[in-house]
Amino acid sequence: MSEQKTGGPLTGVRVVEFAGIGPAPFCGMLLSDLGAEVLLIDRAGQPTVARDAVTCRGRHHLALDLKNPQSVEQVLAIVSQADMIIEGFRPGVMERLGLGPDVLRGINPRLVYGRMTGWGQTGPYSQMAGHDLNYIATSGALHAIGRADRPIPPLNLVGDFGGGALYLAVGLLAALHHAKQTGEGQVVDAAICDGALSLMSMMYGYLNDGRWTDSRESNRLDGAAHYYDVYECADGKWISIASIEPQFYGRLLTLLEIADPEFRDQADPALWPKLKANLAARFKAEPRPYWCTLFEGTDVCFAPVLSMEEAPHGVHNKAREAFVEHAGMMQPAPAPRFDRTPSAIQASQTDPLAVQALLERWGV
């Protein structure tokens, strides 16, 4: 067996990130956790570390005034030695600063230029302000999430981080692979509205096949089915049940000692409200620890609904060391995991000497 490397799989990859909020810094965090060396260009007078110590972890921080021509010249020198950049400004901003893709790839043809926006670089909405909720509204995702009477904002997970940061990361790595093979960089246009729409591909497939109803709480995966929902317990805590497959559903009925023949017709939507009311009454009769004892370790497809304060102490999360203490805070650990090149949270560097050392390593 080969020796295990000490850095993540992206060790040696050089990334320049321009300070922003939401999905762009989250993508920078992911790349840093995977071993990339990320230099974050902060706005002068607004240190990003103070704004968001989690999603800006593991960076070297360099504060510059990008309206100053000398700062722009410094950025050009840095980018000439980089593998990729990440920026999350509105379309046209980087061009007005003299840092658009034509300029940067003119001095570094192999550069991968990652652009993170809500509406993309083109289209009638491209110059509009917006946030996660707006971007997922146009994809069908927001319409599909919630109870029957109204859509529910799903935090900013579906748009900013799922449809935005993760798609940007995939695009950057794909373009980096191409650049390594050909020496030719390219622009990655990662629009949250596009990514959120892509995340809906399976649901659109179901809709096209006639297996999905275009209204909330009327399908098996949106809270309509009694076997796929959350239930309140006697102590006010909640549990999740997702017994979709017949064998898992059968296990649920066995452990609950349910003999009612109506429960055997799992797929009949007409019965779902009545069966859900039955299950709700059963689960409300006992506290959450009771159900954990009954269901954990079985194939019911069960898990307690943990709060953010509870999650670091959850039995599975503790066993997998899914949270780590870093910079005095309990934070989610890097993901995914690698057996030969383990990822890790890198130390943030704001010391000018440390930043200068990085630039010297890059040959700037």
Secondary structure, DSSP 8 states (H G I E B T S, - for coil): -----SS-TTTT-EEEEE--STHHHHHHHHHHHTT-EEEEEEETTB-HHHH-TTTTTT-EEEEE-TTSHHHHHHHHHHHTT-SEEEE---TTHHHHTT-SHHHHHHH-TT-EEEEEESS-SSSTTTTS---HHHHHHTTTHHHHSEETTEE---TTIIIIIIIIIHHHHHHHHHHHHHHHHHS---EEEEEHHHHHHHHTHHHHHHHHTT---SSTT-STTTT-STTEEEEE-TTS-EEEEE--SHHHHHHHHHHTT---GGGG-TT-GGGHHHHHHHHHHHHHTS-HHHHHHHHTTSSS-EEEE--TTTGGG-HHHHHTT-EEEETTEEEE--SS--SSS-------B--HHHHHHHHHHHT-
